[in-house]
Amino acid sequence: MVRPAECGRVTTVEHAGHGEGEHTSRWPLVTAVGAAALYVGAGLALVGLDLVPAVLPAVLVGGGALGFVGGLAGWFAEAFLVDYWDEREDVYTGGMVLFLVSDVSTFLAGFVYYGFIRIGAWPPTELPPLLGSLVVVNTLILVASSLTLHYGHGALEAGNRRGFLAGLGVTTLLGVVFLGGQALEYYEFVTHEHFTLAGGAFATAFYGLTGLHGLHVTLGVVLLGITLGRALRGSFGPERDTSIRTVSLYWHFVDVVWILLVVVLYVGAVVG
């Protein structure tokens, strides 16, 4: 059953096999299983256990990457075509909060690993100049993206559709630019500085933490793209903003983590 919402939008409130306001999806599970397989395969490849068949890490990495990308693609298509996020505000907002709480432990493990490096294997050999203009620009871009998202959400609550679309669109663009800047940084480190993942304990911590953050930013850009697509279709309003609120929580979390990474990894490496 499809019915017009209060502000003139059209939203699907009942799905096949589900009651009004309820929705279940397989894609988050597919995405999570794919990411887990990808991580396990990469870990096995790095550790190189003799008991593990040589082909297993490659299968896990390849299958995990397909599952992760396919899950995100299915999730994107489903969320773009079906307006269900705003039917249960408490569920989706609470779910995002719980996810972020669990995600803190993931990053915390990386920071603890880096702490052990600082205690027992410091200073690293052939450390490239980490703190440069590119890092400063990337940081400013990510901080600015949080500000534009906050502005866009405020404009939505004030009934300013043009300001909302502008803020959300600029935020999505800044997220893409940040990812491009991080890719450029990796290229410079690997090509010109010969600073690779196999360059020692610090290199492992550096690429592990910044790469994990880059994966989160990528997912955030996907979520922003979903909300931007729905916003262009008129799916949001002052009283219908659960998706924006939820994605904002995630994006601000990613921003805070990056600032911590800059302070701990980049500035910390320079001050020794």
Residue frames relative to the residue before (quaternion, step in Angstrom):
aa qw qx qy qz dx dy dz
M 1.0000 0.0000 0.0000 0.0000 0.00 0.00 0.00
V 0.0929 -0.7899 0.6058 0.0213 3.55 -0.87 0.99
R 0.0460 0.8094 -0.5829 0.0556 3.57 -0.79 0.95
P 0.5494 -0.6170 0.4360 0.3569 3.62 -1.08 0.55
A 0.4242 -0.6850 0.5304 0.2635 3.55 -1.06 0.77
E 0.7390 -0.4488 0.2697 0.4239 3.53 -1.28 0.26
C 0.7656 0.3621 -0.2021 0.4918 3.59 0.96 -0.80
G 0.7108 -0.4992 0.2674 0.4172 3.60 1.06 0.57
R 0.5487 0.5929 -0.4241 0.4093 3.58 1.22 0.05
V 0.3565 -0.6939 0.5699 0.2582 3.54 -1.31 0.22
T 0.0189 0.8102 -0.5832 0.0559 3.56 -0.77 1.00
T 0.3918 -0.6965 0.5481 0.2468 3.54 -1.05 0.78
V 0.0911 -0.8313 0.5480 0.0172 3.57 -0.57 1.12
E 0.7615 0.2136 -0.1742 0.5867 3.58 1.20 -0.15
H 0.1430 -0.7986 0.5835 0.0371 3.57 -0.79 1.05
A 0.6716 -0.5051 0.3511 0.4130 3.51 -1.22 0.47
G 0.8415 0.1677 -0.1438 0.4930 3.53 -0.81 1.05
H 0.7242 0.3773 -0.2429 0.5237 3.60 1.24 0.03
G 0.5104 -0.6391 0.4798 0.3175 3.52 -1.20 0.49
E 0.7147 -0.4389 0.3196 0.4409 3.51 -1.34 0.09
G 0.8302 0.2041 -0.1787 0.4870 3.52 -1.01 0.96
E 0.6471 0.4984 -0.3308 0.4727 3.62 1.20 0.10
H 0.0541 0.7899 -0.6092 0.0446 3.53 -1.14 0.67
T 0.0559 -0.7629 0.6427 0.0431 3.52 -1.05 0.79
S 0.0826 -0.8011 0.5928 0.0059 3.55 -1.07 0.75
R 0.3944 -0.7187 0.5260 0.2265 3.53 -1.08 0.75
W 0.5755 0.6710 -0.3638 0.2936 3.58 1.15 -0.61
P 0.6159 0.5226 -0.3800 0.4506 3.67 0.94 -0.58
L 0.6421 0.5119 -0.3243 0.4696 3.58 1.03 -0.76
V 0.6392 0.5167 -0.3262 0.4669 3.61 0.95 -0.86
T 0.6547 0.5145 -0.3088 0.4596 3.58 0.95 -0.89
A 0.6749 0.4996 -0.2964 0.4551 3.59 0.91 -0.93
V 0.6582 0.4942 -0.3130 0.4739 3.61 0.93 -0.86
G 0.6400 0.5238 -0.3240 0.4594 3.59 0.99 -0.79
A 0.6652 0.4936 -0.3071 0.4685 3.58 0.91 -0.87
A 0.6432 0.5238 -0.3247 0.4544 3.59 0.99 -0.82
A 0.6566 0.4991 -0.3082 0.4740 3.60 0.94 -0.88
L 0.6330 0.5364 -0.3269 0.4525 3.58 1.01 -0.79
Y 0.6708 0.4925 -0.2929 0.4707 3.58 0.92 -0.91
V 0.6636 0.5016 -0.3109 0.4598 3.60 0.90 -0.92
G 0.6603 0.5086 -0.3116 0.4563 3.59 0.92 -0.87
A 0.6594 0.4930 -0.3119 0.4742 3.58 0.94 -0.85
G 0.6451 0.5241 -0.3216 0.4536 3.58 1.01 -0.79
L 0.6578 0.4995 -0.3066 0.4731 3.58 0.96 -0.85
A 0.6430 0.5231 -0.3283 0.4529 3.58 1.02 -0.77
L 0.6788 0.4853 -0.2920 0.4674 3.58 0.99 -0.79
V 0.6926 0.4732 -0.2781 0.4680 3.58 0.97 -0.88
G 0.1807 -0.8362 0.4969 0.1456 3.56 1.05 -0.81
L 0.1056 0.8227 -0.5490 0.1030 3.59 0.78 0.99
D 0.4811 -0.6900 0.4651 0.2758 3.59 -0.91 0.91
L 0.6535 0.5391 -0.3133 0.4291 3.58 1.11 -0.63
V 0.6432 0.5164 -0.3152 0.4693 3.58 1.24 -0.32
P 0.4853 -0.6553 0.4832 0.3187 3.63 -0.82 0.89
A 0.5826 -0.6368 0.3815 0.3310 3.56 -0.96 0.89
V 0.6824 0.5061 -0.2925 0.4390 3.57 1.06 -0.69
L 0.5392 0.6727 -0.3952 0.3172 3.61 1.15 -0.52
P 0.6641 0.4916 -0.3438 0.4461 3.67 0.78 -0.82
A 0.6528 0.5120 -0.3219 0.4561 3.59 0.96 -0.82
V 0.6443 0.5137 -0.3220 0.4661 3.58 1.01 -0.80
L 0.6699 0.4999 -0.3004 0.4595 3.57 0.92 -0.89
V 0.6622 0.4977 -0.3104 0.4663 3.59 0.94 -0.86
G 0.6868 0.4827 -0.2872 0.4613 3.57 0.87 -0.95
G 0.6935 0.4646 -0.2749 0.4770 3.56 0.87 -0.96
G 0.6459 0.5249 -0.3176 0.4543 3.55 1.03 -0.79
A 0.6447 0.5163 -0.3196 0.4645 3.58 1.00 -0.83
L 0.6512 0.5047 -0.3131 0.4724 3.58 0.99 -0.83
G 0.6652 0.5040 -0.3024 0.4606 3.56 0.96 -0.88
F 0.6612 0.5130 -0.3062 0.4537 3.56 0.97 -0.87
V 0.6951 0.4567 -0.2737 0.4831 3.58 0.83 -0.99
G 0.6587 0.5085 -0.3078 0.4614 3.58 0.97 -0.87
G 0.6434 0.5221 -0.3200 0.4594 3.56 1.01 -0.78
L 0.6486 0.5020 -0.3132 0.4788 3.56 0.99 -0.83
A 0.6478 0.5194 -0.3218 0.4551 3.59 0.98 -0.85
G 0.6747 0.4844 -0.2956 0.4720 3.59 0.93 -0.87
W 0.6293 0.5335 -0.3165 0.4681 3.54 1.05 -0.83
F 0.6438 0.5255 -0.3102 0.4616 3.55 0.99 -0.90
A 0.6875 0.4853 -0.2932 0.4537 3.58 0.80 -1.00
E 0.6629 0.5152 -0.3054 0.4494 3.56 0.95 -0.89
A 0.6931 0.4691 -0.2784 0.4712 3.56 0.89 -0.93
F 0.6462 0.5189 -0.3258 0.4550 3.59 1.10 -0.65
L 0.7416 0.4269 -0.2303 0.4634 3.58 0.97 -0.83
V 0.7761 0.2776 -0.1397 0.5487 3.58 1.14 -0.60
D 0.2520 -0.7781 0.5615 0.1257 3.57 -0.66 1.10
Y 0.2206 0.8088 -0.5196 0.1650 3.58 0.11 1.24
W 0.4926 0.7091 -0.4239 0.2735 3.59 1.17 -0.41
D 0.7508 0.4429 -0.2322 0.4315 3.56 0.88 -0.90
E 0.4840 0.6777 -0.4386 0.3379 3.59 1.24 0.09
R 0.7912 0.1556 -0.0687 0.5874 3.61 1.09 -0.67
E 0.1885 -0.8361 0.5064 0.0944 3.57 0.29 1.28
D 0.6693 0.5169 -0.3143 0.4314 3.58 0.88 -0.93
V 0.6497 0.5310 -0.3201 0.4399 3.60 1.00 -0.81
Y 0.7475 0.4257 -0.2391 0.4504 3.57 0.71 -1.07
T 0.6513 0.4867 -0.3264 0.4820 3.60 0.99 -0.71
G 0.6669 0.4929 -0.2999 0.4716 3.58 0.94 -0.87
G 0.6320 0.5358 -0.3304 0.4521 3.56 1.04 -0.74
M 0.6544 0.5001 -0.3147 0.4719 3.58 0.99 -0.80
V 0.6309 0.5266 -0.3381 0.4586 3.59 0.99 -0.77
L 0.6602 0.4978 -0.3076 0.4709 3.58 0.92 -0.87
F 0.6299 0.5296 -0.3331 0.4601 3.58 1.01 -0.79
L 0.6765 0.4911 -0.2981 0.4608 3.59 0.90 -0.90
V 0.6154 0.5354 -0.3476 0.4624 3.58 1.05 -0.71
S 0.6766 0.4651 -0.2946 0.4889 3.59 0.94 -0.84
D 0.6340 0.5457 -0.3313 0.4364 3.57 1.08 -0.69
V 0.5491 0.6050 -0.3947 0.4204 3.57 1.15 -0.52
S 0.6559 0.5158 -0.3137 0.4532 3.59 0.98 -0.84
T 0.6067 0.5568 -0.3554 0.4423 3.59 1.09 -0.66
F 0.7033 0.4325 -0.2640 0.4986 3.57 0.83 -0.94
L 0.6058 0.5712 -0.3568 0.4236 3.57 1.05 -0.72
A 0.6127 0.5482 -0.3459 0.4520 3.59 1.04 -0.75
G 0.6601 0.5012 -0.3049 0.4692 3.58 1.00 -0.82
F 0.6580 0.4983 -0.3114 0.4710 3.57 0.98 -0.78
V 0.6190 0.5264 -0.3460 0.4691 3.60 1.06 -0.68
Y 0.6237 0.5298 -0.3297 0.4707 3.58 1.01 -0.83
Y 0.6567 0.4989 -0.3074 0.4748 3.57 0.95 -0.88
G 0.6199 0.5525 -0.3397 0.4416 3.60 1.05 -0.73
F 0.6465 0.5051 -0.3190 0.4745 3.58 1.01 -0.78
I 0.6127 0.5399 -0.3486 0.4600 3.58 1.09 -0.67
R 0.6622 0.5124 -0.3058 0.4533 3.56 0.92 -0.88
I 0.6721 0.4907 -0.2978 0.4678 3.57 1.11 -0.63
G 0.8492 0.2509 -0.0829 0.4573 3.57 0.77 -1.04
A 0.8056 0.2218 -0.1138 0.5374 3.63 1.09 -0.42
W 0.4738 0.6558 -0.4447 0.3844 3.54 0.86 0.99
P 0.5682 -0.1942 -0.7997 0.0006 1.62 -1.97 1.54
P 0.5386 -0.6104 0.4589 0.3561 3.62 -1.16 0.47
T 0.4947 -0.6520 0.4858 0.3069 3.55 -1.19 0.49
E 0.8572 0.0863 -0.0879 0.5000 3.56 -1.17 0.74
L 0.1709 0.7950 -0.5559 0.1726 3.56 0.81 1.05
P 0.3533 -0.7458 0.5196 0.2212 3.63 -0.66 1.02
P 0.5980 -0.5431 0.4238 0.4097 3.61 -1.21 0.24
L 0.1999 -0.8400 0.4961 0.0910 3.58 -0.10 1.29
L 0.7458 0.3954 -0.2153 0.4910 3.57 0.89 -0.94
G 0.2081 0.7818 -0.5561 0.1905 3.57 -0.23 1.31
S 0.7598 -0.3837 0.2689 0.4507 3.54 -1.32 -0.07
L 0.6123 0.5653 -0.3572 0.4219 3.60 1.05 -0.70
V 0.6480 0.5095 -0.3162 0.4695 3.59 0.99 -0.82
V 0.6459 0.5183 -0.3191 0.4608 3.57 0.98 -0.86
V 0.6623 0.4985 -0.3029 0.4702 3.59 0.93 -0.90
N 0.6474 0.5192 -0.3193 0.4576 3.60 0.93 -0.87
T 0.6492 0.5160 -0.3151 0.4615 3.57 0.99 -0.84
L 0.6538 0.5053 -0.3101 0.4702 3.58 0.93 -0.88
I 0.6301 0.5381 -0.3320 0.4509 3.58 1.03 -0.78
L 0.6977 0.4690 -0.2859 0.4600 3.57 0.85 -0.93
V 0.6301 0.5135 -0.3364 0.4754 3.59 1.02 -0.75
A 0.6458 0.5202 -0.3155 0.4614 3.58 0.98 -0.87
S 0.6358 0.5400 -0.3371 0.4366 3.59 1.02 -0.74
S 0.6248 0.5162 -0.3441 0.4741 3.59 1.07 -0.63
L 0.6457 0.5222 -0.3139 0.4602 3.56 1.04 -0.80
T 0.6769 0.4820 -0.3020 0.4672 3.59 0.93 -0.86
L 0.6294 0.5154 -0.3422 0.4702 3.60 1.08 -0.65
H 0.6324 0.5168 -0.3258 0.4763 3.58 1.02 -0.80
Y 0.6402 0.5166 -0.3216 0.4689 3.58 0.98 -0.81
G 0.6653 0.5131 -0.3032 0.4496 3.58 0.90 -0.93
H 0.6542 0.4997 -0.3183 0.4701 3.59 0.97 -0.83
G 0.6457 0.5163 -0.3183 0.4639 3.56 1.00 -0.80
A 0.6365 0.5218 -0.3226 0.4674 3.56 1.05 -0.78
L 0.6238 0.5345 -0.3385 0.4589 3.59 1.03 -0.76
E 0.6780 0.4906 -0.2954 0.4609 3.58 0.88 -0.91
A 0.6864 0.4609 -0.2739 0.4914 3.58 1.20 -0.57
G 0.5270 -0.6548 0.3969 0.3688 3.58 1.28 -0.01
N 0.4854 0.6477 -0.4336 0.3960 3.58 1.27 0.38
R 0.2121 -0.8243 0.5130 0.1116 3.59 0.09 1.27
R 0.6566 0.5172 -0.3258 0.4419 3.59 0.89 -0.86
G 0.6687 0.4871 -0.3020 0.4737 3.58 0.93 -0.84
F 0.6198 0.5466 -0.3312 0.4554 3.57 1.07 -0.75
L 0.6859 0.4735 -0.2862 0.4728 3.59 0.83 -0.96
A 0.6383 0.5263 -0.3280 0.4561 3.58 1.01 -0.79
G 0.6784 0.4947 -0.2951 0.4560 3.58 0.87 -0.94
L 0.6805 0.4823 -0.2870 0.4711 3.58 0.94 -0.89
G 0.6602 0.5106 -0.3100 0.4553 3.58 0.97 -0.82
V 0.6627 0.4909 -0.3089 0.4738 3.59 0.93 -0.87
T 0.6226 0.5422 -0.3416 0.4491 3.60 1.00 -0.77
T 0.6532 0.5079 -0.3083 0.4695 3.58 0.92 -0.89
L 0.6566 0.5081 -0.3062 0.4658 3.58 0.95 -0.87
L 0.6589 0.5042 -0.3132 0.4621 3.60 0.91 -0.86
G 0.6182 0.5400 -0.3448 0.4555 3.60 1.07 -0.67
V 0.6474 0.5036 -0.3095 0.4811 3.58 1.00 -0.82
V 0.6470 0.5152 -0.3171 0.4640 3.59 0.97 -0.86
F 0.6261 0.5355 -0.3395 0.4538 3.60 0.99 -0.78
L 0.6541 0.5048 -0.3148 0.4671 3.59 0.91 -0.88
G 0.6318 0.5199 -0.3295 0.4710 3.58 1.03 -0.74
G 0.6537 0.5104 -0.3116 0.4637 3.58 1.01 -0.79
Q 0.6517 0.4962 -0.3229 0.4741 3.59 1.01 -0.72
A 0.6259 0.5191 -0.3380 0.4739 3.59 1.02 -0.73
L 0.6400 0.5152 -0.3205 0.4715 3.60 1.01 -0.79
E 0.6313 0.5290 -0.3311 0.4604 3.58 1.01 -0.78
Y 0.6472 0.5062 -0.3168 0.4739 3.59 0.93 -0.87
Y 0.6424 0.5313 -0.3207 0.4496 3.57 0.95 -0.87
E 0.6651 0.4969 -0.3042 0.4671 3.58 0.92 -0.88
F 0.6611 0.5119 -0.3138 0.4498 3.59 0.92 -0.88
V 0.7190 0.4510 -0.2588 0.4611 3.57 0.82 -1.00
T 0.7410 0.4427 -0.2398 0.4444 3.59 0.81 -0.99
H 0.8104 0.2959 -0.1347 0.4874 3.57 0.77 -1.01
E 0.7536 0.3611 -0.2083 0.5082 3.58 1.04 -0.69
H 0.2956 -0.7771 0.4955 0.2513 3.60 1.30 -0.28
F 0.3870 0.6864 -0.4888 0.3745 3.53 1.11 0.88
T 0.0647 0.8339 -0.5357 0.1158 3.56 -0.08 1.33
L 0.7196 -0.4334 0.3263 0.4336 3.53 -1.34 0.11
A 0.7047 0.4431 -0.2505 0.4943 3.58 1.12 -0.68
G 0.4701 0.7267 -0.4035 0.2968 3.59 1.25 0.24
G 0.7650 -0.3232 0.1901 0.5235 3.59 1.18 0.30
A 0.7448 -0.4176 0.2837 0.4363 3.54 -1.33 0.05
F 0.6640 0.4962 -0.3224 0.4571 3.59 0.93 -0.83
A 0.6320 0.5313 -0.3348 0.4540 3.59 0.98 -0.81
T 0.6316 0.5284 -0.3313 0.4607 3.57 1.02 -0.79
A 0.6687 0.4860 -0.2958 0.4787 3.57 0.93 -0.90
F 0.6533 0.5333 -0.3153 0.4352 3.58 0.92 -0.90
Y 0.7340 0.4073 -0.2427 0.4862 3.58 0.72 -1.04
G 0.6098 0.5567 -0.3580 0.4360 3.58 1.08 -0.62
L 0.7202 0.4373 -0.2506 0.4767 3.57 0.84 -1.00
T 0.7008 0.4445 -0.2882 0.4777 3.61 0.81 -0.90
G 0.6339 0.5211 -0.3336 0.4640 3.60 1.07 -0.65
L 0.6285 0.5174 -0.3283 0.4790 3.58 1.04 -0.78
H 0.6498 0.4981 -0.3163 0.4791 3.56 1.00 -0.79
G 0.6386 0.5283 -0.3286 0.4529 3.58 0.98 -0.80
L 0.6151 0.5328 -0.3390 0.4721 3.58 1.09 -0.69
H 0.6509 0.5058 -0.3108 0.4732 3.57 1.02 -0.78
V 0.6371 0.5089 -0.3353 0.4720 3.57 0.99 -0.77
T 0.6226 0.5438 -0.3389 0.4492 3.59 1.00 -0.80
L 0.6582 0.4881 -0.3006 0.4879 3.55 0.94 -0.89
G 0.6392 0.5328 -0.3250 0.4493 3.58 1.03 -0.77
V 0.6333 0.5158 -0.3290 0.4739 3.57 1.03 -0.77
V 0.6186 0.5317 -0.3392 0.4685 3.59 1.05 -0.74
L 0.6654 0.4934 -0.3003 0.4729 3.58 0.92 -0.90
L 0.6412 0.5088 -0.3233 0.4748 3.58 1.00 -0.78
G 0.6346 0.5308 -0.3269 0.4568 3.56 1.05 -0.76
I 0.6191 0.5355 -0.3333 0.4678 3.57 1.07 -0.77
T 0.7069 0.4556 -0.2731 0.4670 3.56 0.79 -1.01
L 0.6250 0.5277 -0.3491 0.4572 3.60 1.05 -0.66
G 0.6411 0.5205 -0.3217 0.4632 3.58 0.98 -0.82
R 0.6750 0.4750 -0.2878 0.4857 3.57 0.97 -0.85
A 0.6256 0.5426 -0.3430 0.4435 3.57 1.06 -0.72
L 0.6430 0.5177 -0.3207 0.4644 3.58 1.01 -0.77
R 0.6690 0.4717 -0.2890 0.4964 3.58 1.20 -0.51
G 0.5246 -0.6678 0.3953 0.3501 3.59 1.26 0.01
S 0.3559 0.7856 -0.4492 0.2332 3.57 1.13 0.57
F 0.7332 0.4066 -0.2292 0.4946 3.61 1.21 -0.23
G 0.0187 0.7771 -0.6289 0.0160 3.51 -1.30 0.45
P 0.7500 -0.4007 0.2597 0.4576 3.61 -1.24 0.09
E 0.7590 0.3249 -0.1862 0.5326 3.60 1.05 -0.69
R 0.7067 0.3753 -0.2395 0.5499 3.58 1.26 0.19
D 0.3584 0.7601 -0.4509 0.3008 3.55 0.44 1.23
T 0.2608 0.8006 -0.5090 0.1786 3.60 1.19 0.40
S 0.6444 0.5280 -0.3266 0.4465 3.59 0.92 -0.85
I 0.6685 0.4931 -0.2984 0.4701 3.57 0.92 -0.92
R 0.6449 0.5207 -0.3167 0.4613 3.57 0.97 -0.85
T 0.6771 0.5026 -0.2879 0.4540 3.57 0.94 -0.92
V 0.6754 0.4734 -0.2907 0.4849 3.58 0.90 -0.92
S 0.6142 0.5491 -0.3513 0.4447 3.60 1.05 -0.68
L 0.6150 0.5421 -0.3446 0.4573 3.59 0.99 -0.80
Y 0.6698 0.4979 -0.2921 0.4671 3.56 0.90 -0.96
W 0.7032 0.4875 -0.2883 0.4298 3.58 0.78 -1.01
H 0.6460 0.5005 -0.3233 0.4772 3.59 1.00 -0.76
F 0.6019 0.5457 -0.3512 0.4654 3.59 1.10 -0.66
V 0.6476 0.5144 -0.3089 0.4697 3.59 0.93 -0.89
D 0.6356 0.5340 -0.3195 0.4570 3.57 1.02 -0.80
V 0.6699 0.4979 -0.2974 0.4635 3.59 0.87 -0.95
V 0.6408 0.5234 -0.3261 0.4572 3.59 0.95 -0.84
W 0.6451 0.5206 -0.3330 0.4493 3.60 0.96 -0.80
I 0.6370 0.5198 -0.3364 0.4592 3.59 0.94 -0.80
L 0.6370 0.5124 -0.3219 0.4776 3.60 1.02 -0.77
L 0.6411 0.5220 -0.3245 0.4596 3.58 1.00 -0.82
V 0.6446 0.5171 -0.3249 0.4600 3.58 0.94 -0.82
V 0.6768 0.4928 -0.2942 0.4609 3.57 0.90 -0.92
V 0.7402 0.4294 -0.2355 0.4607 3.59 0.83 -1.01
L 0.7739 0.3732 -0.2017 0.4702 3.60 0.73 -1.05
Y 0.7652 0.3922 -0.2158 0.4627 3.56 0.66 -1.08
V 0.7267 0.3934 -0.2360 0.5113 3.58 0.69 -1.09
G 0.6425 0.5496 -0.3225 0.4256 3.57 0.98 -0.84
A 0.6545 0.5074 -0.3081 0.4683 3.58 1.07 -0.76
V 0.6613 0.5159 -0.3067 0.4500 3.58 1.06 -0.75
V 0.7224 0.4301 -0.2589 0.4755 3.59 0.86 -0.93
G 0.3387 -0.7918 0.4617 0.2125 3.58 1.31 -0.25
